[in-house]
Amino acid sequence: MNPAQLLPAVRDLYSRLPETYPLQPWELQHVLFSLGYTDDLAGEAEIAAAVEVARTDWPQWSAA
């Protein structure tokens, strides 16, 4: 999965399963793969970048 496809996947994951918000990139790597968002394991750095953007997009997802 290329990085451009990863951001929409992370956004969708957060909207469907908000309990995944506090997970670390290495944990999201497995979640995204297990739930079929990716065909293979995405890199942690790519996931971390997508998470950073997704978390700034939606203030309601920020930690309370």
TIDOMAR-140862 format. One record per atom (N, C-alpha, C): residue number from 1; residue in three letters; x, y, z. Coordinates in Angstrom, 3 decimals. Example, Ala and Ser with C-alpha at 12.3 -4.5 7.8 and 13.67 -1.06 7.14 Angstrom:
! TIDOMAR-140862
+-----+-----+----------+----------+----------+
|   i |  aa |        X |        Y |        Z |
+-----+-----+----------+----------+----------+
|   1 | Ala |   13.190 |   -5.690 |    7.800 |
|   1 | Ala |   12.300 |   -4.500 |    7.800 |
|   1 | Ala |   13.200 |   -3.300 |    7.800 |
|   2 | Ser |   12.850 |   -2.250 |    7.080 |
|   2 | Ser |   13.670 |   -1.060 |    7.140 |
|   2 | Ser |   12.900 |    0.030 |    7.870 |
+-----+-----+----------+----------+----------+
//
This chain:
! TIDOMAR-140862
+-----+-----+----------+----------+----------+
|   i |  aa |        X |        Y |        Z |
+-----+-----+----------+----------+----------+
|   1 | Met |    0.854 |   -1.170 |    0.000 |
|   1 | Met |    0.000 |    0.000 |    0.000 |
|   1 | Met |    0.894 |    1.224 |    0.000 |
|   2 | Asn |    0.575 |    2.160 |   -0.879 |
|   2 | Asn |    1.382 |    3.373 |   -0.901 |
|   2 | Asn |    0.876 |    4.360 |    0.149 |
|   3 | Pro |    1.711 |    5.309 |    0.538 |
|   3 | Pro |    1.338 |    6.247 |    1.603 |
|   3 | Pro |    0.069 |    7.047 |    1.312 |
|   4 | Ala |   -0.215 |    7.299 |    0.048 |
|   4 | Ala |   -1.427 |    8.051 |   -0.301 |
|   4 | Ala |   -2.689 |    7.258 |    0.027 |
|   5 | Gln |   -2.614 |    5.950 |    0.023 |
|   5 | Gln |   -3.763 |    5.103 |    0.356 |
|   5 | Gln |   -3.855 |    4.848 |    1.851 |
|   6 | Leu |   -2.775 |    5.038 |    2.546 |
|   6 | Leu |   -2.731 |    4.744 |    3.969 |
|   6 | Leu |   -3.510 |    5.763 |    4.795 |
|   7 | Leu |   -3.444 |    7.026 |    4.451 |
|   7 | Leu |   -4.154 |    8.061 |    5.204 |
|   7 | Leu |   -5.664 |    7.831 |    5.199 |
|   8 | Pro |   -6.299 |    7.585 |    4.053 |
|   8 | Pro |   -7.738 |    7.304 |    4.097 |
|   8 | Pro |   -8.075 |    6.049 |    4.904 |
|   9 | Ala |   -7.187 |    5.063 |    4.877 |
|   9 | Ala |   -7.422 |    3.846 |    5.656 |
|   9 | Ala |   -7.387 |    4.141 |    7.150 |
|  10 | Val |   -6.429 |    4.942 |    7.592 |
|  10 | Val |   -6.335 |    5.296 |    9.009 |
|  10 | Val |   -7.536 |    6.138 |    9.424 |
|  11 | Arg |   -7.935 |    7.086 |    8.593 |
|  11 | Arg |   -9.115 |    7.905 |    8.899 |
|  11 | Arg |  -10.360 |    7.030 |    9.031 |
|  12 | Asp |  -10.524 |    6.092 |    8.115 |
|  12 | Asp |  -11.682 |    5.207 |    8.165 |
|  12 | Asp |  -11.640 |    4.328 |    9.408 |
|  13 | Leu |  -10.474 |    3.817 |    9.729 |
|  13 | Leu |  -10.319 |    2.995 |   10.925 |
|  13 | Leu |  -10.701 |    3.781 |   12.176 |
|  14 | Tyr |  -10.230 |    5.016 |   12.286 |
|  14 | Tyr |  -10.550 |    5.853 |   13.447 |
|  14 | Tyr |  -12.044 |    6.158 |   13.518 |
|  15 | Ser |  -12.684 |    6.356 |   12.372 |
|  15 | Ser |  -14.111 |    6.678 |   12.403 |
|  15 | Ser |  -14.961 |    5.452 |   12.751 |
|  16 | Arg |  -14.538 |    4.281 |   12.310 |
|  16 | Arg |  -15.302 |    3.059 |   12.590 |
|  16 | Arg |  -14.983 |    2.463 |   13.963 |
|  17 | Leu |  -13.730 |    2.562 |   14.352 |
|  17 | Leu |  -13.288 |    1.974 |   15.620 |
|  17 | Leu |  -12.491 |    3.010 |   16.414 |
|  18 | Pro |  -13.168 |    3.953 |   17.067 |
|  18 | Pro |  -12.445 |    5.012 |   17.783 |
|  18 | Pro |  -11.538 |    4.495 |   18.897 |
|  19 | Glu |  -11.769 |    3.281 |   19.356 |
|  19 | Glu |  -10.901 |    2.724 |   20.397 |
|  19 | Glu |   -9.494 |    2.444 |   19.884 |
|  20 | Thr |   -9.296 |    2.493 |   18.570 |
|  20 | Thr |   -7.958 |    2.290 |   18.006 |
|  20 | Thr |   -7.132 |    3.576 |   18.004 |
|  21 | Tyr |   -7.740 |    4.699 |   18.361 |
|  21 | Tyr |   -7.044 |    5.985 |   18.327 |
|  21 | Tyr |   -5.747 |    5.999 |   19.137 |
|  22 | Pro |   -5.735 |    5.480 |   20.359 |
|  22 | Pro |   -4.486 |    5.574 |   21.133 |
|  22 | Pro |   -3.405 |    4.551 |   20.748 |
|  23 | Leu |   -3.678 |    3.669 |   19.804 |
|  23 | Leu |   -2.692 |    2.648 |   19.440 |
|  23 | Leu |   -1.456 |    3.265 |   18.795 |
|  24 | Gln |   -0.339 |    2.636 |   19.026 |
|  24 | Gln |    0.938 |    3.045 |   18.443 |
|  24 | Gln |    1.023 |    2.531 |   17.002 |
|  25 | Pro |    1.894 |    3.134 |   16.163 |
|  25 | Pro |    2.013 |    2.688 |   14.773 |
|  25 | Pro |    2.303 |    1.193 |   14.624 |
|  26 | Trp |    3.129 |    0.630 |   15.491 |
|  26 | Trp |    3.437 |   -0.801 |   15.363 |
|  26 | Trp |    2.202 |   -1.642 |   15.666 |
|  27 | Glu |    1.290 |   -1.158 |   16.509 |
|  27 | Glu |    0.046 |   -1.876 |   16.782 |
|  27 | Glu |   -0.941 |   -1.693 |   15.631 |
|  28 | Leu |   -0.991 |   -0.486 |   15.070 |
|  28 | Leu |   -1.878 |   -0.231 |   13.936 |
|  28 | Leu |   -1.465 |   -1.027 |   12.708 |
|  29 | Gln |   -0.186 |   -1.303 |   12.589 |
|  29 | Gln |    0.313 |   -2.105 |   11.479 |
|  29 | Gln |   -0.436 |   -3.435 |   11.423 |
|  30 | His |   -0.565 |   -4.080 |   12.547 |
|  30 | His |   -1.263 |   -5.362 |   12.622 |
|  30 | His |   -2.771 |   -5.189 |   12.441 |
|  31 | Val |   -3.351 |   -4.171 |   13.070 |
|  31 | Val |   -4.793 |   -3.939 |   12.979 |
|  31 | Val |   -5.200 |   -3.674 |   11.532 |
|  32 | Leu |   -4.478 |   -2.802 |   10.852 |
|  32 | Leu |   -4.804 |   -2.493 |    9.454 |
|  32 | Leu |   -4.726 |   -3.728 |    8.575 |
|  33 | Phe |   -3.720 |   -4.557 |    8.799 |
|  33 | Phe |   -3.579 |   -5.784 |    8.019 |
|  33 | Phe |   -4.673 |   -6.792 |    8.368 |
|  34 | Ser |   -4.943 |   -6.979 |    9.643 |
|  34 | Ser |   -5.927 |   -7.972 |   10.085 |
|  34 | Ser |   -7.344 |   -7.638 |    9.629 |
|  35 | Leu |   -7.661 |   -6.351 |    9.583 |
|  35 | Leu |   -9.008 |   -5.935 |    9.184 |
|  35 | Leu |   -9.147 |   -5.756 |    7.670 |
|  36 | Gly |   -8.089 |   -6.045 |    6.928 |
|  36 | Gly |   -8.157 |   -6.006 |    5.474 |
|  36 | Gly |   -7.969 |   -4.630 |    4.852 |
|  37 | Tyr |   -7.488 |   -3.675 |    5.611 |
|  37 | Tyr |   -7.222 |   -2.359 |    5.043 |
|  37 | Tyr |   -5.990 |   -2.389 |    4.155 |
|  38 | Thr |   -5.052 |   -3.281 |    4.443 |
|  38 | Thr |   -3.837 |   -3.409 |    3.641 |
|  38 | Thr |   -3.658 |   -4.861 |    3.226 |
|  39 | Asp |   -2.988 |   -5.065 |    2.092 |
|  39 | Asp |   -2.713 |   -6.416 |    1.606 |
|  39 | Asp |   -1.437 |   -6.992 |    2.211 |
|  40 | Asp |   -0.585 |   -6.109 |    2.694 |
|  40 | Asp |    0.638 |   -6.533 |    3.362 |
|  40 | Asp |    0.902 |   -5.549 |    4.501 |
|  41 | Leu |    1.879 |   -5.847 |    5.302 |
|  41 | Leu |    2.171 |   -4.978 |    6.440 |
|  41 | Leu |    2.816 |   -3.685 |    5.955 |
|  42 | Ala |    2.176 |   -2.583 |    6.255 |
|  42 | Ala |    2.721 |   -1.276 |    5.891 |
|  42 | Ala |    3.844 |   -0.922 |    6.855 |
|  43 | Gly |    4.738 |   -0.081 |    6.414 |
|  43 | Gly |    5.860 |    0.339 |    7.255 |
|  43 | Gly |    5.407 |    1.207 |    8.415 |
|  44 | Glu |    6.080 |    1.051 |    9.543 |
|  44 | Glu |    5.729 |    1.836 |   10.731 |
|  44 | Glu |    5.889 |    3.329 |   10.487 |
|  45 | Ala |    6.909 |    3.734 |    9.769 |
|  45 | Ala |    7.130 |    5.159 |    9.503 |
|  45 | Ala |    5.995 |    5.735 |    8.660 |
|  46 | Glu |    5.534 |    4.972 |    7.675 |
|  46 | Glu |    4.415 |    5.418 |    6.847 |
|  46 | Glu |    3.140 |    5.524 |    7.675 |
|  47 | Ile |    2.908 |    4.562 |    8.544 |
|  47 | Ile |    1.731 |    4.584 |    9.409 |
|  47 | Ile |    1.819 |    5.761 |   10.370 |
|  48 | Ala |    2.988 |    5.992 |   10.937 |
|  48 | Ala |    3.167 |    7.108 |   11.870 |
|  48 | Ala |    2.865 |    8.437 |   11.191 |
|  49 | Ala |    3.290 |    8.607 |    9.950 |
|  49 | Ala |    3.014 |    9.842 |    9.216 |
|  49 | Ala |    1.516 |    9.993 |    8.955 |
|  50 | Ala |    0.851 |    8.910 |    8.570 |
|  50 | Ala |   -0.594 |    8.961 |    8.323 |
|  50 | Ala |   -1.352 |    9.244 |    9.612 |
|  51 | Val |   -0.916 |    8.652 |   10.707 |
|  51 | Val |   -1.559 |    8.875 |   12.007 |
|  51 | Val |   -1.427 |   10.335 |   12.417 |
|  52 | Glu |   -0.253 |   10.904 |   12.220 |
|  52 | Glu |   -0.027 |   12.300 |   12.594 |
|  52 | Glu |   -0.976 |   13.234 |   11.843 |
|  53 | Val |   -1.144 |   12.997 |   10.559 |
|  53 | Val |   -2.048 |   13.825 |    9.758 |
|  53 | Val |   -3.497 |   13.571 |   10.160 |
|  54 | Ala |   -3.874 |   12.316 |   10.321 |
|  54 | Ala |   -5.257 |   11.985 |   10.679 |
|  54 | Ala |   -5.639 |   12.574 |   12.030 |
|  55 | Arg |   -4.728 |   12.576 |   12.955 |
|  55 | Arg |   -5.032 |   13.107 |   14.288 |
|  55 | Arg |   -5.156 |   14.627 |   14.286 |
|  56 | Thr |   -4.486 |   15.311 |   13.372 |
|  56 | Thr |   -4.625 |   16.767 |   13.308 |
|  56 | Thr |   -5.876 |   17.167 |   12.540 |
|  57 | Asp |   -6.403 |   16.272 |   11.718 |
|  57 | Asp |   -7.609 |   16.561 |   10.945 |
|  57 | Asp |   -8.858 |   16.645 |   11.804 |
|  58 | Trp |   -8.916 |   15.830 |   12.842 |
|  58 | Trp |  -10.136 |   15.680 |   13.631 |
|  58 | Trp |   -9.860 |   15.943 |   15.093 |
|  59 | Pro |  -10.181 |   17.138 |   15.567 |
|  59 | Pro |   -9.900 |   17.479 |   16.975 |
|  59 | Pro |  -10.641 |   16.587 |   17.961 |
|  60 | Gln |  -11.793 |   16.043 |   17.591 |
|  60 | Gln |  -12.529 |   15.206 |   18.515 |
|  60 | Gln |  -11.802 |   13.890 |   18.807 |
|  61 | Trp |  -10.780 |   13.558 |   17.992 |
|  61 | Trp |  -10.016 |   12.344 |   18.234 |
|  61 | Trp |   -8.840 |   12.596 |   19.167 |
|  62 | Ser |   -8.568 |   13.841 |   19.473 |
|  62 | Ser |   -7.410 |   14.127 |   20.310 |
|  62 | Ser |   -7.642 |   13.610 |   21.725 |
|  63 | Ala |   -6.559 |   13.299 |   22.380 |
|  63 | Ala |   -6.652 |   12.756 |   23.731 |
|  63 | Ala |   -7.264 |   13.786 |   24.679 |
|  64 | Ala |   -8.132 |   13.311 |   25.525 |
|  64 | Ala |   -8.820 |   14.216 |   26.467 |
|  64 | Ala |   -7.958 |   14.516 |   27.660 |
+-----+-----+----------+----------+----------+
//
